[in-house]
Amino acid sequence: IRDLVRSRGLGDVYKRQVRWRLEDDGADLPVVVVAGAPRSGTTWAAEVLARATRSRLLFEPLAPAAPGTAGLQVFPYLEADDAAPEIGLHLERAFGGRLGGDWIDVRPVSARPRGRVVKLVRACLMLDWIAERFPSVPIVYVTRDPWSVVRSRIRMGWDPLPDCEALLRQPALLRRLGGHGDRVRAAVADLEEPVRASGAGGTSGAVVEANALLWAVHN
């Protein structure tokens, strides 16, 4: 069926039909979190797990494009005993199946799910907090070698500056990073330079270093 759908270009129609028939009314279903830094293979791992368990795949409920995330910190850093009530309520809705829409259900797997797989690349710095607040939710952490991640981010054309700036807006994270926080500040300063010295491949050393720093902090 999948081959037929692809050969006739009906993938979007198929996805819309599955989303339309999605039956997830907030019932008590098993939940698994798939987390990892961006471009680490979390989407692939989450989709494989969701298909194997006939689960609903909730795509990036902490992303700015997801419903209910207005005002939430991007890549939030949380210690296990932090309060963070707004993030807590938002994830309770996600884990309980009470979030939906074209963004959350962009990768529908099963119209009648037996569980939920929640994919989160923006939760790397709060996994202890999730484990403390939601002890019954197992976390699958996906990691990938740094240079593959850096190469993938550059190939996708992702600007590392906004993600680095999101780290610098969190005093608690900077205290945890100690002197490594200065490297993030230096990377931001280099990225903001009006003239960037490009290497042979056309990508500046500042971009490569900033993406490598992001991998290190997230992991």
SULWO-V308816 format. One record per residue. N is the residue number from 1. SS is DSSP state (helix for helix, strand for strand, loop for the rest). PHI is phi in radians with two decimals (999 if undefined). Layout:
# SULWO-V308816
n=N ss=SS phi=PHI
n=N ss=SS phi=PHI
This chain:
# SULWO-V308816
n=1 ss=loop phi=999
n=2 ss=helix phi=-1.06
n=3 ss=helix phi=-1.11
n=4 ss=helix phi=-1.13
n=5 ss=helix phi=-1.06
n=6 ss=helix phi=-1.16
n=7 ss=helix phi=-1.12
n=8 ss=loop phi=-1.78
n=9 ss=loop phi=1.15
n=10 ss=loop phi=-1.80
n=11 ss=helix phi=-1.00
n=12 ss=helix phi=-1.14
n=13 ss=helix phi=-1.10
n=14 ss=helix phi=-1.05
n=15 ss=helix phi=-1.11
n=16 ss=helix phi=-1.10
n=17 ss=helix phi=-1.15
n=18 ss=helix phi=-1.14
n=19 ss=helix phi=-1.06
n=20 ss=helix phi=-1.13
n=21 ss=loop phi=-1.62
n=22 ss=loop phi=-1.06
n=23 ss=loop phi=-2.02
n=24 ss=loop phi=-2.49
n=25 ss=loop phi=-1.74
n=26 ss=loop phi=1.51
n=27 ss=loop phi=-1.13
n=28 ss=loop phi=-1.37
n=29 ss=loop phi=-2.00
n=30 ss=strand phi=-1.11
n=31 ss=strand phi=-2.16
n=32 ss=strand phi=-2.26
n=33 ss=strand phi=-1.72
n=34 ss=strand phi=-1.93
n=35 ss=strand phi=-2.18
n=36 ss=loop phi=2.81
n=37 ss=loop phi=-1.17
n=38 ss=loop phi=-0.97
n=39 ss=loop phi=1.19
n=40 ss=loop phi=-1.78
n=41 ss=loop phi=1.72
n=42 ss=helix phi=-1.16
n=43 ss=helix phi=-1.10
n=44 ss=helix phi=-1.06
n=45 ss=helix phi=-1.10
n=46 ss=helix phi=-1.15
n=47 ss=helix phi=-1.20
n=48 ss=helix phi=-1.07
n=49 ss=helix phi=-1.13
n=50 ss=helix phi=-1.13
n=51 ss=helix phi=-1.17
n=52 ss=helix phi=-1.16
n=53 ss=helix phi=-1.93
n=54 ss=loop phi=0.88
n=55 ss=loop phi=-1.89
n=56 ss=strand phi=-1.40
n=57 ss=strand phi=-1.71
n=58 ss=strand phi=-1.67
n=59 ss=strand phi=-1.62
n=60 ss=loop phi=0.82
n=61 ss=loop phi=-1.19
n=62 ss=loop phi=-1.70
n=63 ss=loop phi=-1.24
n=64 ss=loop phi=-0.98
n=65 ss=loop phi=-1.40
n=66 ss=loop phi=-1.36
n=67 ss=loop phi=-1.16
n=68 ss=loop phi=1.48
n=69 ss=loop phi=-1.76
n=70 ss=loop phi=-1.02
n=71 ss=loop phi=1.55
n=72 ss=loop phi=-1.42
n=73 ss=loop phi=-1.13
n=74 ss=loop phi=-1.45
n=75 ss=loop phi=0.89
n=76 ss=loop phi=-1.18
n=77 ss=loop phi=-1.76
n=78 ss=loop phi=-2.34
n=79 ss=loop phi=-1.35
n=80 ss=loop phi=-1.03
n=81 ss=loop phi=-1.77
n=82 ss=loop phi=-1.20
n=83 ss=loop phi=-1.38
n=84 ss=loop phi=0.82
n=85 ss=helix phi=-1.10
n=86 ss=helix phi=-1.16
n=87 ss=helix phi=-1.17
n=88 ss=helix phi=-1.05
n=89 ss=helix phi=-1.14
n=90 ss=helix phi=-1.14
n=91 ss=helix phi=-1.23
n=92 ss=helix phi=-1.05
n=93 ss=helix phi=-1.14
n=94 ss=helix phi=-1.15
n=95 ss=helix phi=-1.13
n=96 ss=loop phi=-1.51
n=97 ss=loop phi=1.34
n=98 ss=loop phi=-1.75
n=99 ss=loop phi=-1.98
n=100 ss=loop phi=-2.79
n=101 ss=loop phi=2.13
n=102 ss=loop phi=-1.09
n=103 ss=loop phi=-1.29
n=104 ss=loop phi=-1.07
n=105 ss=loop phi=-1.85
n=106 ss=loop phi=-1.17
n=107 ss=loop phi=-2.15
n=108 ss=loop phi=-1.21
n=109 ss=loop phi=-2.06
n=110 ss=loop phi=-2.36
n=111 ss=loop phi=-1.31
n=112 ss=loop phi=-2.17
n=113 ss=loop phi=-1.22
n=114 ss=loop phi=-1.78
n=115 ss=strand phi=-2.92
n=116 ss=strand phi=-2.35
n=117 ss=strand phi=-1.99
n=118 ss=strand phi=-1.91
n=119 ss=strand phi=-1.64
n=120 ss=strand phi=-2.41
n=121 ss=loop phi=-1.64
n=122 ss=loop phi=-1.76
n=123 ss=loop phi=-2.04
n=124 ss=helix phi=-1.01
n=125 ss=helix phi=-1.68
n=126 ss=helix phi=-2.47
n=127 ss=helix phi=-1.23
n=128 ss=helix phi=-1.06
n=129 ss=helix phi=-1.12
n=130 ss=helix phi=-1.10
n=131 ss=helix phi=-1.10
n=132 ss=helix phi=-1.29
n=133 ss=helix phi=-1.41
n=134 ss=loop phi=-2.18
n=135 ss=loop phi=-1.12
n=136 ss=loop phi=-1.51
n=137 ss=loop phi=-1.72
n=138 ss=strand phi=-1.23
n=139 ss=strand phi=-2.06
n=140 ss=strand phi=-1.72
n=141 ss=strand phi=-1.81
n=142 ss=loop phi=-1.83
n=143 ss=loop phi=-2.24
n=144 ss=loop phi=-2.43
n=145 ss=loop phi=-1.06
n=146 ss=helix phi=-1.04
n=147 ss=helix phi=-1.26
n=148 ss=helix phi=-1.16
n=149 ss=helix phi=-1.16
n=150 ss=helix phi=-1.04
n=151 ss=helix phi=-1.08
n=152 ss=helix phi=-1.18
n=153 ss=helix phi=-1.08
n=154 ss=helix phi=-1.18
n=155 ss=helix phi=-1.10
n=156 ss=helix phi=-1.33
n=157 ss=loop phi=1.36
n=158 ss=loop phi=-1.34
n=159 ss=loop phi=-1.45
n=160 ss=loop phi=-1.31
n=161 ss=helix phi=-1.05
n=162 ss=helix phi=-1.03
n=163 ss=helix phi=-1.19
n=164 ss=helix phi=-1.13
n=165 ss=helix phi=-1.11
n=166 ss=helix phi=-1.11
n=167 ss=helix phi=-1.18
n=168 ss=helix phi=-1.23
n=169 ss=loop phi=-1.44
n=170 ss=loop phi=-2.08
n=171 ss=helix phi=-0.98
n=172 ss=helix phi=-1.10
n=173 ss=helix phi=-1.17
n=174 ss=helix phi=-1.12
n=175 ss=helix phi=-1.11
n=176 ss=helix phi=-1.18
n=177 ss=helix phi=-1.27
n=178 ss=loop phi=1.07
n=179 ss=loop phi=-1.11
n=180 ss=helix phi=-1.18
n=181 ss=helix phi=-1.07
n=182 ss=helix phi=-1.13
n=183 ss=helix phi=-1.19
n=184 ss=helix phi=-1.17
n=185 ss=helix phi=-1.07
n=186 ss=helix phi=-1.13
n=187 ss=helix phi=-1.12
n=188 ss=helix phi=-1.11
n=189 ss=helix phi=-1.07
n=190 ss=helix phi=-1.16
n=191 ss=helix phi=-1.18
n=192 ss=loop phi=-1.49
n=193 ss=loop phi=-1.07
n=194 ss=loop phi=-1.14
n=195 ss=loop phi=-2.05
n=196 ss=loop phi=-1.99
n=197 ss=loop phi=-1.38
n=198 ss=strand phi=-1.47
n=199 ss=loop phi=-1.47
n=200 ss=loop phi=-1.08
n=201 ss=loop phi=-1.48
n=202 ss=loop phi=1.52
n=203 ss=loop phi=-1.91
n=204 ss=strand phi=-1.22
n=205 ss=helix phi=-1.07
n=206 ss=helix phi=-1.12
n=207 ss=helix phi=-1.17
n=208 ss=helix phi=-1.09
n=209 ss=helix phi=-1.13
n=210 ss=helix phi=-1.10
n=211 ss=helix phi=-1.14
n=212 ss=helix phi=-1.16
n=213 ss=helix phi=-1.09
n=214 ss=helix phi=-1.05
n=215 ss=helix phi=-1.03
n=216 ss=helix phi=-1.11
n=217 ss=helix phi=-1.17
n=218 ss=helix phi=-1.11
n=219 ss=loop phi=-1.59
